Amino acid sequence: MHYLGRKTTVKTRLARVISLCLLLSIAVVHGQQSPVFDFDSLGPTVEQLATEDGRTIHFIDDGNIGGTPVVFSGGLGTSVRVIRLLDFLQTMRRELNLRFITVERNGFGQTTFDASLTMTDYVRDVEQVLEHLQIERFAVFGISGGGPYTAKIAEQNADRLLSIHMAATSPAIGNPQRCNSGSPSPYTEMLRYPMQFFGFPAASPLHRIEGFQDTAFDEAARAHNLRGQSADPAPLLHELSLYCSEDVMDSAHIDVPVFVYIGLQDEVLRSVDPNDWIAAYPNAQVNVRTYPDGGHDVQYRHLDQILLDISGAGDSLLLCEDGVEKMVLPEYMAGKDANLLGLCAWQDK
C-alpha cells in the first residue's frame, strides 16, 4: 500500500521529457491528434456564501461530492486555505474518498473581523455551508487552536456526526483562569513576521516534506495580511479570549467514536492529560493515540493515520516495517519503535 510515489532521478525525468517531445513531434508529422493535457491544480478555490445578516462566509469544498464529508478546523489564527498544509497527502485523501470542507473564521484571510461574533456564530456559519452543500452527516477534524471550534460544532450537531478527530489540541474550554495572566500576548508582535508565527522547529519531521514550511509561511501571511489588515492582532486576540469565555462544553450527549492524537513532547500543550479526553466525552468511545517523541506537529506527522481513522479503519494502525507498509492491530506495536508508524515516506527521506 503505497500512497506516495518515490522521487524519480534526474535521468528518469529527463527521459520522460524527451519521450513526451518525441510523442508530440511524431503526432505532428503524421497528422495525428496530440495528447490531451489538463491544467494542474494550484490548490482549492475559496468559495463565498452570503448570510442573511449581510456577512460573507468564505469556505473550501475539496474532494469528491460523493465522498465522506469532513469539516476541518485549522489551528489558531489560520485562514480557510490552511487546508493546503494537508495537501502532501492529497492523493491518499482522495483514494480514501474523503471530502474536506473548511470554513474561514472571524477576521482571518478574506473574512472581515467582527468583535461581536462568538464560537456559536462560527458554528452557524459551518451549518449554513453544510446546508448549501446539502450535507447531512459528517466527521469533524480539529487541530491545535481549531480544536475548541471543532468541539463546539460537535456539541451542537451531535446527531449528525460520524466521528470526531482532535489533534494537538486540548479539551479544556470555558476556563477563565487561562485568561487572567495579565501579561501581553506574544502574538501581537509575532504576527508581523509570518516566519515566526508559523515556523516549525528544525528537528520537526515536517521539513522532510518538500515545500511544507514555505507553504506554512504563505498561510501565515495570508491569514493576517490578505485584506490589507497589516497583521492587526485584534482577530487573534479575540479568538484567544473565546477559548476562555465560552461556556464549558456539554459533551454527554455525544456517542460517536472520538480519536485524539497527542505528542508527549508537545511544548504548547504540556498540561494535557490523555485521561482528560476520556472525561470530556463520557459516553463516547474515546481512542487516544499518544506519540512519545511527538511534538506540536502530530496532526501533520500522523495525518496518514488520521485519514485512515476518518475513513473507518480506526481499529488498525499504519506502519512501515522493512520498507513495507502494513495495517496492524495496536497490540502489534508493543515493544516496537513508534517512529515506524505511518507511511514509508517518513523513513525514506
Secondary structure, DSSP 4 states (H G I P E B T S, - for coil): ---SPPPPPHHHHHHHHHHHHHHHHHHHHTTPPPPP--PPP-SPPPEEEE-TTS-EEEEEEES-TTSEEEEEE-STT--GGGGGGGGGGHHHHHHTTEEEEEEPPTTSTTSPP-TT--HHHHHHHHHHHHHHTT--SEEEEEEGGGHHHHHHHHHHTGGGEEEEEEES--S--S-GGGG---SPPTHHHHTT-HHHHTPPPTT-GGGGSTTHHHHHHHHHHHHHHTTS-TT-SHHHHHHHHHHHHSPPP--TT--S-EEEEEETT-SSSTT--HHHHHHHSTTS-EEEEEETT--TTHHHHTHHHHHHHHHT-TTSEEEEETTEEEEE-GGGGTTS-GGGBS-THHHH-
